Amino acid sequence: MQPTFEEFVTARGGSLLRFALMLTGDRHQAEDLVQAVLAKAYVRWARVAGMSRPEAYLKQVLVNENLRWWRRLSSRELPVEAPADGAAGPDDAGAHAARDAAWALLRRLPRRQRAVLVLRYYEDLSDAQIAEVLGCAPATVRSQAARALATLRATVPTIDREALP
């Protein structure tokens, strides 16, 4: 029996949002991305639910839509310094600083390389599965991952030097 759209979103919506967050590095953009993809899926839910792996399909759509968003010049938004509804409560500053540093590193990567790393290390997919999601060859996945990791390795010492007084 196929789940209804509402049942699927209730059960797997959090997972899709976490995946989108890893792709975008920004919670609000991730929410917008998931909302856009789910809106498209809702219209075709009977066909999507009938697939053998609807969540995998939606993750592929998330990756493609994220790449498409970056290509559009007209979709640029300007961040504001503080949210209109006020600041959040107290947080663990060290944990947030480390997380922000990790996001900053990932944002330096081209979108395709970032998608490969997210699919490999966050989703724990094999090269063949990543290639299927991205619509490329497994060798391309390996080369993109190698380039991304080389960029990150080269960037980390630079960041450490920048932090010195």
N, C-alpha and C positions, 0 to 999 in steps of 0.2 A: 504494500500500500504506500502510495506516495504521500509525503507530508504536504500540508497546505503551506502556502507562502508564509503565513504568520507563524506556524509551528517551526518552520525552518529558520526564520529570522530569530525567533526566540532561542532556539537551540544553538545556532551557529553564528549569530550576528556578532557576538563578542570576539569570536575567533577571526572573522573577516575584518573587524575593526583593528584588532592587534596586528594582523597581517598588513593592512593598509598603513598603519602607523609606522611599521618597520620600513615600508616603501617610501613614505613621504617624509618622515622625521618630524611631522607637525600634526598634533592631535586634531586641530580644526580642519586642516586639509584632508586628513584621513577620514574624518566624519563625512566631509563633503564627497569624497571619492566613493565611500561605501554607499552613501545615499544615492549618488548618481547611478552606480552599478545596480543596486537593488531596484531602483525605479525602472531601469531597462529590463531587469529580470522579471519584475512583476507582470509586465505586459505579456511576456512569453513564458510564464511560470509552468504551464502544462508541459511544454517541451523541455524546459530546464529540469524540472522534477523527474522527468522520464529518463534522464541521462543516468548512466551507471555511477557517475561521481559528480553530482551537481556542485558540491563545494569546490572541488578542484577546478571545475569549469569557471565558477565565479572568481576564483583567485586568478585564473588566467585573464579574465576580463578586467580585474582590478589592475593587474600589471600593465595590460595594454592601454587601459584608460589613463593610468598614471603617466605613461610615456606620451600619450596623445596630449594630455594637459600641458606638459612641459613644452610641447612643440608649438602650442598656440600662443602667440604673442599677446593676443587680446585678453587673455585670462589672468593678467597680472593683478595681484592685489597688494596693497601697501599695508604692512603691519603697523599697529598702533602700539604706543609705549605701554599702556595699561588697559585692561579690559574695561568696558563701560560699567560692568556690574561690580567693580571693586577688586581688590587684591584677594588672593586665596589665603587660607590660614597658614600658620607656621609650618615649615617643612625642614627636613634634614638637608642642610645646605650642601654638605659634602657629597651625598648621594646624587643630588640634582646637578651639581657641578660635574661629576664624573659622567652622568648620563648626557648632559649637554655637550661635553667634550666628545663623547662617542658620536652623537648626532652630527656635530660639526665636522668630524672626520668623514662620516658617511656622505654628508652633503657635498664634500669636495670631489666626490667621485661622479663620473658621468652616470646618467640614469640607468643605462643598461648594465653597467658594472655593479651599481648599487642593487639592482634587481637580482642579479646573479648571486651576490653575497647574501641577500635576504632569503632567497629561495634555498640556498645551500645551507646556511648556518642557522637561520631561524625556522624555516620550514623543514629542514633536514631532508631535502630532496636529492636524488642522485643526478648526475650530469645529464643522463638521458631524459629524466623527468623535467629538469629545468629546460632542456632544449625543446621539449614538447610544449611547455608553457610559453616560452619566448619565440617559438617558431624558427629555430635555428639548429645548426648541427651541434652535437656534443663537443666537438673540437672547439667550436666557437665559445661554448660555455667555459671550457677549461682555460682558453686564452683570456677571456674577459675576467675570470676569477684571478688568474695569475697577474694580470695587469692591475686589477683593483688592489690586490694584496701588496704588490710592489709599490703602488702609490701610497698606500697606508703606511707601509714600513718606512718609506722615504719621508713622509710627512711627520711622523711621530717625533723624530729627533729635532725637527724644525720647531715644533710646538714647544718642546722642552726648552730649547734655547730662547724662544720668545718669552717664556715664563720667568727666566732669570732676570734679576735686577740689573 
